[in-house]
Structure formats: C-alpha cells, structure tokens
Amino acid sequence: MRIQDIIEGKKEWRAHMARVKALPQDYRIVYKEIQKYLFKVGPVELTEETGILSGIVDLFEEGASVGKGVLEVTGSDVAAFCDDLIKDSQTYADIYQESANQEVNKAMKKVIDKRE
C-alpha cells in the first residue's frame, strides 16, 4: 500500500466520521454500537467507500431527514439488523475457515498418499 493510499483512506474515514457526528444523538449512539458489533464480526467490505458503514450512514441520514427515530429505521433488535446487512458479505472468519479447511485437506492428502 502506498503512502498516498493511506492518506486518502484517512481523509475518507474523517469525512465519514464527520457525517456520523452530524447525525442526531440517538442515531450516533446506535451507529457506534453497530460499528462495534460489525468490527467484532468482521465483514471484509466494512469501510470501503461503498461498504456497509457508509451505507448505514446514508440510511441514517435519510431516516433523520424525514424525522424517524433511529429504531424506526433499524428495528428494536439492532444486532439482527446488522446480521441482515452482512448476511451475503464475506467475513474474515469465512476467509479463515476456508484457509483452515484447505490446510487440513492438504495435510490429509499427504497422510493418505503416504499410506498408499
């Protein structure tokens, strides 16, 4: 990764967080909890420009602009809302599971080959 890419990424993140700070307080509170939840779950496309967090801010800005409360937007089960958002997204856990399975398969193939 080039230094220019890092600088650009920081600028994008600061702009993203400025949008979050402009949201009403109830939206900011729920956003922070969603962010923590998603950082733990680990979807791969979390912070890219077209990523999940950016989409959540878009949704929250729209909800706030029409006067909806944040739980009217997300529903009362915020974790279920998050899970639904990432259900089709690849997570770091998925990548790790695939890698672990490939390593086990390679090792098992070597064991089987030695037996034959």
Contacts in CASP RR format, 6 or more apart in sequence:
PFRMAT RR
TARGET T0000
AUTHOR 0000-0000-0000
METHOD contacts of the structure
MODEL  1
MRIQDIIEGKKEWRAHMARVKALPQDYRIVYKEIQKYLFKVGPVELTEET
GILSGIVDLFEEGASVGKGVLEVTGSDVAAFCDDLIKDSQTYADIYQESA
NQEVNKAMKKVIDKRE
12 49 0 8 1.000
13 47 0 8 1.000
16 47 0 8 1.000
16 53 0 8 1.000
16 54 0 8 1.000
16 57 0 8 1.000
19 57 0 8 1.000
19 61 0 8 1.000
20 28 0 8 1.000
20 31 0 8 1.000
20 57 0 8 1.000
21 28 0 8 1.000
23 31 0 8 1.000
23 57 0 8 1.000
23 60 0 8 1.000
23 61 0 8 1.000
23 64 0 8 1.000
24 64 0 8 1.000
24 70 0 8 1.000
26 69 0 8 1.000
26 70 0 8 1.000
26 71 0 8 1.000
27 60 0 8 1.000
27 64 0 8 1.000
27 69 0 8 1.000
27 70 0 8 1.000
29 70 0 8 1.000
30 60 0 8 1.000
30 70 0 8 1.000
30 71 0 8 1.000
30 74 0 8 1.000
30 78 0 8 1.000
31 56 0 8 1.000
31 57 0 8 1.000
31 60 0 8 1.000
33 78 0 8 1.000
34 56 0 8 1.000
34 74 0 8 1.000
34 78 0 8 1.000
34 81 0 8 1.000
34 82 0 8 1.000
35 53 0 8 1.000
37 78 0 8 1.000
37 79 0 8 1.000
37 82 0 8 1.000
38 46 0 8 1.000
38 52 0 8 1.000
38 53 0 8 1.000
38 82 0 8 1.000
38 86 0 8 1.000
39 46 0 8 1.000
41 82 0 8 1.000
41 86 0 8 1.000
41 91 0 8 1.000
41 93 0 8 1.000
42 91 0 8 1.000
42 92 0 8 1.000
42 93 0 8 1.000
43 52 0 8 1.000
43 86 0 8 1.000
43 89 0 8 1.000
43 90 0 8 1.000
43 91 0 8 1.000
43 92 0 8 1.000
44 89 0 8 1.000
44 90 0 8 1.000
44 91 0 8 1.000
44 92 0 8 1.000
44 95 0 8 1.000
45 51 0 8 1.000
45 52 0 8 1.000
45 89 0 8 1.000
45 90 0 8 1.000
46 52 0 8 1.000
46 53 0 8 1.000
47 53 0 8 1.000
47 54 0 8 1.000
48 54 0 8 1.000
52 85 0 8 1.000
52 86 0 8 1.000
52 89 0 8 1.000
56 85 0 8 1.000
59 73 0 8 1.000
60 70 0 8 1.000
60 73 0 8 1.000
63 69 0 8 1.000
63 72 0 8 1.000
63 73 0 8 1.000
64 70 0 8 1.000
71 78 0 8 1.000
74 81 0 8 1.000
75 81 0 8 1.000
END
